Amino acid sequence: MHAESVPLAPPPPQDPPIYRDLLRAWADRGRTLPGRHDPEWVRLVAPQVRRGQFSGLANPVDNGR
């Protein structure tokens, strides 16, 4: 019995040099990079209401009183 070799997956395509240069320039200037973790964005989209911040639901029948 012969063991068949499994073909290796081709390496992922490299970004074109102009794109790599653009990403490098953005990173050097502190800009957001596509596909990379961005702590500023995470902070901006985080919910602003904290659990327990409001005591309950308003009653629409008596205008929340």
Stockholm file with secondary structure:
# STOCKHOLM 1.0

chainA/1-65         MHAESVPLAPPPPQDPPIYRDLLRAWADRGRTLPGRHDPEWVRLVAPQVRRGQFSGLANPVDNGR
#=GR chainA/1-65 SS CCCCCCCCCCCCCCCCHHHHHHHHHHHHTTCCCTTSCCHHHHHHHSCSCCTTSSCSCCCGGGTTC
#=GC SS_cons        CCCCCCCCCCCCCCCCHHHHHHHHHHHHTTCCCTTSCCHHHHHHHSCSCCTTSSCSCCCGGGTTC
//
